[in-house]
Amino acid sequence: MRSPIGPWRGGETIWLSPAGAQQGVIDISDPLPEMLHLYLSPQRFSRAALGIDLDPLLVTSLGYQGSFQDPLLAEIAYAIACELENRTAAGRLLADTLATSLAARLVQKLLGAALPRVSRTPATRGLDRRRLARVLDYIEAHLEGDLSLDCLASIACLSQFHFARAFKAAIGQSPHRYVSARRLDRAKSLLAEGDKTLVDIALTLNFSGQANFTRAFRDATGQTPGRYRRQLRA
């Protein structure tokens, strides 16, 4: 899929080019200053990701779609672009969630009429207490690691798509927002300890660098990490 980078304005043009599709010419008549290329692996359309059994032939029936518009696809694409440009504490978890949402939207939009009927899932009721406790304990133990949506969904024994919905229904926050908040709380603890540099703390908590860490910390607390540490020492 290709989509222009920039805030959604309602006019973004999207091309869908499945693997193996041959399209010799794409005619673009208007100026196109920026373009975002997104590549989804076949695993994004699996039962583990979407929670439904899709006939492989049905997935391959996703044909080339040239120059169409979809506000939701554009919003998801823009969110992915923002995460790539300014990596947050959610890191891979946010990118995974967005990619799964992108695949789900493509399936719903282009294959909706041909999808198998599925029963209502418990996702909208939220995770039960035991599964939620397992997931939260795992997150807490791996805040300084590379948390993925696939891993958390596996712990909850749900597809990635349904896990994200069930987690939010249970605690009122999406997985990536919860992880981001917990990592910033961990950052406060590390700043209070005072034995790590700001860049070390940023990399420890999965930020791409000190600048992104500083921006996220300031957005959450209203002050920079350095100022926060100085106030603690004072």
C-alpha positions as CSV (number, residue, x, y, z in Angstrom):
1,M,0.0,0.0,0.0
2,R,1.2,3.5,-0.7
3,S,-0.1,6.6,0.9
4,P,1.2,10.2,1.0
5,I,2.8,11.3,4.3
6,G,1.1,14.1,6.2
7,P,-1.9,14.9,8.3
8,W,-5.1,13.4,6.9
9,R,-7.0,15.9,4.9
10,G,-9.6,13.6,3.3
11,G,-7.9,13.5,-0.1
12,E,-5.1,11.1,0.2
13,T,-4.8,8.6,-2.6
14,I,-4.0,5.0,-1.9
15,W,-2.7,2.2,-4.1
16,L,-2.9,-1.5,-3.1
17,S,-0.3,-3.7,-4.7
18,P,-0.5,-7.3,-3.6
19,A,2.6,-9.5,-3.9
20,G,3.0,-10.6,-7.5
21,A,0.7,-8.0,-8.9
22,Q,2.0,-6.5,-12.2
23,Q,1.2,-3.0,-12.9
24,G,3.2,-1.4,-15.6
25,V,2.1,2.3,-15.4
26,I,0.7,4.4,-12.6
27,D,-0.6,7.7,-14.0
28,I,-0.3,10.6,-11.5
29,S,-1.5,13.9,-12.8
30,D,-1.3,16.1,-9.7
31,P,1.8,17.0,-7.7
32,L,2.8,14.3,-5.1
33,P,5.5,15.7,-2.8
34,E,5.6,12.7,-0.5
35,M,4.7,9.0,-0.5
36,L,4.7,6.4,2.1
37,H,5.2,2.7,1.2
38,L,3.8,0.1,3.7
39,Y,4.5,-3.6,3.3
40,L,2.3,-6.1,5.1
41,S,3.5,-9.7,5.5
42,P,1.1,-12.7,4.9
43,Q,1.2,-13.3,8.7
44,R,-0.7,-10.1,9.2
45,F,-3.7,-11.9,7.6
46,S,-3.4,-15.0,9.7
47,R,-5.8,-16.3,12.4
48,A,-3.2,-15.4,15.0
49,A,-3.3,-11.8,13.8
50,L,-7.0,-11.3,12.9
51,G,-8.8,-14.0,14.8
52,I,-10.5,-15.5,11.7
53,D,-9.6,-18.3,9.4
54,L,-9.2,-16.8,6.0
55,D,-9.0,-19.0,3.0
56,P,-5.5,-18.4,1.4
57,L,-7.2,-18.1,-1.9
58,L,-9.4,-15.4,-0.5
59,V,-6.4,-13.4,0.6
60,T,-4.7,-13.8,-2.7
61,S,-7.9,-12.5,-4.3
62,L,-6.9,-9.0,-3.0
63,G,-6.1,-7.6,-6.4
64,Y,-4.4,-4.4,-7.5
65,Q,-6.4,-1.3,-6.5
66,G,-5.4,1.9,-8.0
67,S,-6.0,5.4,-6.8
68,F,-8.8,5.0,-4.2
69,Q,-9.5,6.8,-1.0
70,D,-10.3,5.5,2.5
71,P,-10.1,7.9,5.5
72,L,-9.5,5.2,8.0
73,L,-6.6,3.6,6.0
74,A,-5.1,7.1,5.6
75,E,-5.3,7.8,9.3
76,I,-3.6,4.5,10.2
77,A,-0.9,5.1,7.6
78,Y,-0.3,8.6,9.0
79,A,0.0,7.2,12.5
80,I,2.6,4.6,11.3
81,A,4.6,7.4,9.6
82,C,4.6,9.5,12.8
83,E,5.9,6.5,14.8
84,L,8.6,5.8,12.2
85,E,9.7,9.5,12.3
86,N,9.4,10.0,16.0
87,R,9.7,6.7,17.8
88,T,7.9,6.7,21.1
89,A,8.1,4.5,24.3
90,A,5.5,2.2,22.8
91,G,8.0,1.4,20.0
92,R,7.3,-1.9,18.2
93,L,4.1,-2.5,20.1
94,L,2.4,0.6,18.5
95,A,3.7,-0.3,15.0
96,D,2.4,-3.9,15.4
97,T,-1.0,-2.7,16.6
98,L,-1.3,-0.3,13.6
99,A,-0.2,-2.9,11.1
100,T,-2.8,-5.3,12.4
101,S,-5.5,-2.6,12.2
102,L,-4.4,-1.9,8.7
103,A,-4.7,-5.5,7.7
104,A,-8.1,-5.8,9.4
105,R,-9.4,-2.7,7.6
106,L,-8.2,-4.0,4.2
107,V,-10.0,-7.3,4.8
108,Q,-13.2,-5.7,6.0
109,K,-13.2,-3.2,3.1
110,L,-12.2,-5.4,0.2
111,L,-13.3,-8.9,1.4
112,G,-16.2,-8.1,3.7
113,A,-18.9,-9.8,1.8
114,A,-16.8,-13.0,1.4
115,L,-15.7,-13.3,5.0
116,P,-16.8,-16.3,7.1
117,R,-19.3,-15.6,9.8
118,V,-17.8,-15.6,13.2
119,S,-19.5,-15.6,16.6
120,R,-19.2,-12.6,18.9
121,T,-16.0,-12.7,20.9
122,P,-15.5,-11.8,24.6
123,A,-13.1,-9.0,23.5
124,T,-15.6,-6.2,24.1
125,R,-16.1,-7.5,27.7
126,G,-12.4,-7.2,28.4
127,L,-9.8,-9.7,29.5
128,D,-10.7,-11.8,32.6
129,R,-8.8,-11.1,35.7
130,R,-6.4,-14.1,35.4
131,R,-5.4,-13.4,31.8
132,L,-5.1,-9.7,32.5
133,A,-2.9,-10.4,35.5
134,R,-0.6,-12.6,33.4
135,V,-0.3,-9.9,30.7
136,L,0.4,-7.1,33.2
137,D,3.0,-9.1,35.0
138,Y,4.7,-9.9,31.8
139,I,4.7,-6.2,30.7
140,E,6.1,-5.1,34.1
141,A,8.9,-7.7,33.9
142,H,9.9,-6.7,30.3
143,L,9.5,-2.9,30.3
144,E,13.2,-2.7,29.3
145,G,12.8,-5.3,26.5
146,D,11.1,-5.4,23.1
147,L,7.5,-6.0,23.8
148,S,5.4,-7.1,20.8
149,L,1.7,-7.3,20.2
150,D,2.1,-11.0,19.1
151,C,3.7,-11.9,22.4
152,L,1.1,-10.2,24.6
153,A,-1.7,-11.7,22.6
154,S,-0.2,-15.1,22.9
155,I,-0.1,-14.8,26.7
156,A,-3.8,-13.8,26.6
157,C,-4.6,-16.7,24.2
158,L,-6.3,-14.3,21.8
159,S,-5.6,-13.0,18.3
160,Q,-3.7,-9.8,18.1
161,F,-6.7,-7.9,16.8
162,H,-9.1,-9.1,19.6
163,F,-6.4,-8.8,22.3
164,A,-5.9,-5.1,21.6
165,R,-9.7,-4.5,21.9
166,A,-10.1,-6.8,25.0
167,F,-7.1,-5.1,26.8
168,K,-8.5,-1.7,26.2
169,A,-12.0,-2.8,27.4
170,A,-10.4,-4.2,30.6
171,I,-8.3,-1.2,31.7
172,G,-9.4,1.7,29.5
173,Q,-6.1,2.1,27.6
174,S,-4.7,0.5,24.5
175,P,-1.7,-1.8,25.0
176,H,0.7,0.6,23.5
177,R,-0.5,3.6,25.6
178,Y,-0.3,1.5,28.8
179,V,3.2,0.3,28.0
180,S,4.2,3.8,27.1
181,A,2.9,5.1,30.5
182,R,4.6,2.4,32.4
183,R,7.9,3.0,30.7
184,L,7.7,6.7,31.6
185,D,7.0,5.7,35.2
186,R,10.1,3.5,35.0
187,A,12.0,6.4,33.6
188,K,11.1,8.5,36.7
189,S,12.5,5.7,38.9
190,L,15.7,5.6,36.9
191,L,16.1,9.4,37.0
192,A,15.6,9.3,40.8
193,E,18.4,6.7,41.1
194,G,20.7,9.1,39.4
195,D,23.3,6.6,38.2
196,K,22.4,6.5,34.5
197,T,22.8,9.2,31.8
198,L,19.7,10.4,30.0
199,V,20.7,8.7,26.8
200,D,21.2,5.4,28.6
201,I,17.8,5.7,30.1
202,A,16.3,6.5,26.7
203,L,17.8,3.5,25.1
204,T,17.0,1.2,28.1
205,L,13.4,2.1,27.7
206,N,13.3,1.4,24.0
207,F,13.3,5.0,22.7
208,S,15.3,5.6,19.5
209,G,17.3,8.4,21.2
210,Q,17.5,11.0,23.9
211,A,15.6,13.6,21.9
212,N,12.5,11.4,21.5
213,F,12.7,10.4,25.2
214,T,12.9,14.1,26.2
215,R,9.9,15.0,24.0
216,A,7.7,12.1,25.4
217,F,8.7,12.8,29.0
218,R,8.0,16.5,28.6
219,D,4.6,15.8,26.9
220,A,3.7,13.5,29.9
221,T,5.0,15.5,32.8
222,G,5.4,19.1,31.5
223,Q,9.2,19.1,32.1
224,T,12.3,17.7,30.6
225,P,14.0,14.6,32.2
226,G,17.0,16.8,33.1
227,R,14.9,19.3,35.0
228,Y,12.9,16.5,36.7
229,R,16.2,15.0,37.9
230,R,17.5,18.4,39.1
231,Q,14.3,19.0,41.1
232,L,14.7,15.6,42.8
233,R,18.3,16.3,43.7
234,A,17.3,19.8,45.1
